[in-house]
Amino acid sequence: MGELPASAVLRIIRKATGMRVGRDAGLLLAEILEEIGTGLAAEAGRYARHAGRRTVKASDLKLAYKR
């Protein structure tokens, strides 16, 4: 598995649905979230570099998320 702990992802699904969750569903959501998060982080990094910074700020992530 990747970076996100399965237990955290399972909790997210349980909180959102109020239902029991199969481990396979949790693992799949973790994979999807990591893919989305990686894309957002890469885009935010491009914004930071464009601004001449070596640090990604929350504002970079917000901008990446909006686009």
Secondary structure by P-SEA (a helix, b strand, c coil): cccccaaaaaaaaaaaccbbbbaaaaaaaaaaaaaaaaaaaaaaaaaaaaaccccccaaaaaaaaac
